[in-house]
Amino acid sequence: MSRFISAGFGSYVDAEKVVALLQPDSAPIRRKIQEAKESGLLIDATYGRKVRTVLFMQNGAIMICGIATETMAERLNNSGANV
């Protein structure tokens, strides 16, 4: 059963499909975001705001959102997902 959590600004993500949460501060993570954008696997849920969390999904997609990594981790933990 899917458990959706808020990714902010009216966006939701299936908590069971999230593999990892990372901060976008390092060059390797920024490269992964660029690669996902070029290959059509980037989900942009920032709504024009600063990227604060990068979510790696089971299907290889990468989701970026404007919610703090700690907040997203707390939401995932409260959902009961095994991340």
Secondary structure in CASP SS format (residue, H / E / C, confidence):
PFRMAT SS
TARGET T0000
AUTHOR 0000-0000-0000
METHOD secondary structure of the structure
MODEL  1
M C 1.00
S C 1.00
R C 1.00
F E 1.00
I E 1.00
S E 1.00
A E 1.00
G E 1.00
F C 1.00
G C 1.00
S E 1.00
Y E 1.00
V E 1.00
D E 1.00
A H 1.00
E H 1.00
K H 1.00
V E 1.00
V E 1.00
A E 1.00
L E 1.00
L E 1.00
Q C 1.00
P C 1.00
D C 1.00
S C 1.00
A H 1.00
P H 1.00
I H 1.00
R H 1.00
R H 1.00
K H 1.00
I H 1.00
Q H 1.00
E H 1.00
A H 1.00
K H 1.00
E H 1.00
S H 1.00
G C 1.00
L C 1.00
L E 1.00
I E 1.00
D E 1.00
A E 1.00
T C 1.00
Y C 1.00
G C 1.00
R C 1.00
K C 1.00
V C 1.00
R C 1.00
T E 1.00
V E 1.00
L E 1.00
F E 1.00
M E 1.00
Q C 1.00
N C 1.00
G C 1.00
A C 1.00
I E 1.00
M E 1.00
I E 1.00
C E 1.00
G C 1.00
I C 1.00
A C 1.00
T H 1.00
E H 1.00
T H 1.00
M H 1.00
A H 1.00
E H 1.00
R H 1.00
L H 1.00
N H 1.00
N H 1.00
S H 1.00
G C 1.00
A C 1.00
N C 1.00
V C 1.00
END
